[in-house]
Amino acid sequence: MQVSNLWVKIGNKQILKGVEVSVNPGEVVAVMGPNGSGKSTLAYTLLGHPKYEVTKGEMKVDGKKINELSPDERAGLGMYLANQYPMAIEGLVSVRFLWQLYKKRQVGKKISGIVEFRKWLVVEAEKLGLNLELLNRGLNEDFSGGEKKKMEILQMMVFSPKYVILDEIDSGLDVDALKKIATTVKQVAEKMNVGVLVITHYNRILKYLKADKVVVFEDGKVSRTGGASLALEVENKGYLQKNNE
C-alpha cells in the first residue's frame, strides 16, 4: 500500500499536504502526530470516504491505483479500517453479520457452514476477552467502548485483510484490552503477511505491536520518519522538541 504526494481537503480546508507513506505486506507502520495533523484524514481517505477530496497525488494497493475506486471496491482489494468510534447498527445481529462477511471474504478458509463458523468465532472472541453474549446482539448495540474495539478486531479476523488500518484503536482501552487487541493484530499480521498502518498518539500499543517504521505528521505533512525508537522519543519529548531545542 503506497501513498504518494497526497493532498486532501475537506470543503475549502486543505488537510493533507503532500504526504508520502508506504506499508509493505507483513510490515507495521505507525503514524503519530498531534490532533489535527491529518492522521485520521489519511485513514478515511484511503478507504474512500466521500467527505475527503483528493486534489493531488495517488494511492495504490499492490500496484493498483485506487483513487477512483468506491469504498466497497477498496475493501474488495483487502483493505480494512478499524474505526476509532465504531457505529452501532440496531437489528443487525453481530454473528449473522460476521457470517455474511466471512462468506464474502473467504480467502484460504475451509469453514463451510454456520455451525462450524460459530464454533470458530467463539474461540476467537474468547481470545479477545469479548463477552460472547454480544455476538447475539445488534452490532455494537449497547457495547462499551472497549467491547466495540474488540468487535472491530474480531471483524478484522473474519475479513481476512491484506492491509489493516487501525485508527486510534487504543484510545480508551484499559491495559488488558489493549494487550489482547495489539497481540491479536500482531499474530494475524505475522501469520497472514498483513500490512498494518497504526494511527496512534501513544507508544503503549507499540509495546505489543512493534512498529518497523514510525512516521510523524505535523500540519498535514510528514515531518519525521524513523524506527521504533522514534515513537518513544515522541512520547517522552513531544512532537515539537526539535523546534524547542
N, C-alpha and C positions, 0 to 999 in steps of 0.2 A: 504494500500500500504506500503510495507516494503522493505527496502534496508539493507542488512546485509553484513558487511565486504567486501564492494565493491571496487575492484581495476580495474581501467580503464586506458588504454593507447591509444595514437594516434601515430602510427608508432612506433618509439623506445622511445617515451617520456611518462613516467608514469604521469598521471594527478590526478586520484583519488587513495588514499592510505588507504584503509580500512574504507570507510565511512559507518556510521550507521545512517539511518534516517527512521522514520515511520510517516505515516499520516493515521489517522483513519477517517471513514465516519463522515462528519459534522465538522471535525477539520481543523483549519487553521494553517499551519506551515510555518514560514518564514525562508528562508536560506539567510544569509548575508555573505559578505566576500569581500576582495579586489579583484581587477582584476587579473585573472589568478589563482584564488584559487580553481577553479573546479566547480563553481555553474552551469554554463550553460552546462558543460560536464555532470553533473548529469541529467539535463533535457533531453538532447538529447539521453543519454544512456537509460534512462527509456523508451523512445519512440522507441528505436531500430535503431538509425541512424548508418549505416554501417561503418562510419568513426571511431567510438569509439569501441575499442575492450575490452571486459570484460575478464580479466585474472584470476580473483578470486572473490568469493562471489556470492550472488544471489539477485534477485529482485522478489518480489511476489505481486500479486494483489488478495486480498481476499483469501489468502492462496494458490493461483496457481502460480507456478514458471513461469516466463515469459522470462527468459534469452534467450531461443532459439526461441521465437515467433517472427514473422515478424511484422513490424510496423502496418499493417492493422489488424493483429490478436490482437495486443495490443489495438488498437482503438476499436476493437470489444468487448473488456472487459470493455470499458467505460473510457479509458484514453484519455485525451485531452490536447494538448500543445498549448498555446497561445504564438506565436513567438515574439521575440524582433524585428526582421526585416522580417515581412511578405512579401512573394513574390507576384509579380503581374503576373496574367495569362491572357494575352490578348485573347479576344474572348470568355472566359468562363463567361457568364453573371451571375452576382452575385446572382440574385433572382432565376435563374434556378438551379445554383449550390446548393443553400441553400435548395431548394425544394427537390432535389435528396438526399441531406444529411438527410433531415427530414424523407423522406420515408425509408431510410436505417436504421435510428436510432429511429423509432417510439417506444418510451418507455413510456407507460402510457399516450399517447396523443390521441386525438379524432378527429383531423382535417383530413377530408377525401379528400378534393380537393384543387387544387392550388389557386382557387379564395379565399377560406376561409383562406388558408395559407398566401396569400399576405396581407390580412387584419390584421391578427395576426402579421405578420412580420413588417408591417408599424408601428403598435403600439409600438412594442419592439424597433424598430430603433429610433423612436421619443423619447423614454425614454432615450436613449443613446445620443441623440443630433446628430444623424448621418443624413447627407444630404440624403433625400430619392431618389434623382436623381442617387445616386451612386449605388442603387440596380439594375439599368438597365444598368450599365456599366460593363466592364470586371472586374473580381475580382481583387481588389486593383489597377486597371489600372488608373494611374494619380491621385491616392489618396494622400493626405497629410499624414505625419507620424501619426498624431492623428487620422485621419479617418481610417487608416489601423488598428490601435489598437482597435478602436471601432468595426470595422468589425470582428476582431478576437473574441471579446466578443459576438457579435451577432451570430457568428458561434457556439460559445460555448453553447448559449441558445438553438439553433436549435439541436445541437448534443445530448443533454441530457446526460452529462457525469456523471460518478461515481467519477472520480478523475480528478482534473484540475491542470495543472502546468502552472504557469504564469512566463515566463522568461523575467524579467525586463520589464514588460508591462508598467511600469510607466515612463520609460525613454522618455524624450522629450515631455511629456504631460503638458499642462497648468493646472492650479488648477481646473477649472471647468470640464475638460475632465477627469482628474484623479479621482475626486469625483464621477462622473457618472459611470465610469468603476468599481471603487472599490465597490461602494454601490450595483451595479448590481450583481457583483460576490458574495457579501455577501448575498444578497437576494436569489440568486439561491442556494448557499451553504446551507443556513438555510432551505429553502423550500424543497429541494430535498435530504438533508442529504449528500451533496457532500464534499469529502475531497479536500482541496486546499493546494498546495505547492507554496508559493510565493517566487520567487527569486528576490532579490532587493538589491540595495546599500543604500536605504534611508528608514527612518522611516515614511515618509509622507504618503505613501499608507496605512500604518498600522493604521493611524488615522481613516480611514474609514473601513478598513478590518482588524479588530483586530485579532492579532495572539494569538493562545492558547500556542504556543511554538515557540521559536526562536533558530535557530541553526547557529553557526558561523563557516565558513570554513576558514582555513589558510593552504596554501601549500598542498591542496588536502586532508586535514584531518579535522575532526570536532574538533575544539579547545575549544568551549564552548557551552553550551545549557542553556536555561533559559526561563523565562516567557516574557511577552510583554515588560516589563521594560528594558530587555537586548537590544532591538533594539534602544531605546532612549539613552541608555548608550553608545552604539557603535557609534551612530551618534554624540554624544557630545564629546566623548573622543577618538574615533578612534579604529581601530581593535587591535592595538598593545599596548594598555595602560598598560596591565599587565607587559609587558616586559620593560616598561619605568618607572615603579614605583620603 
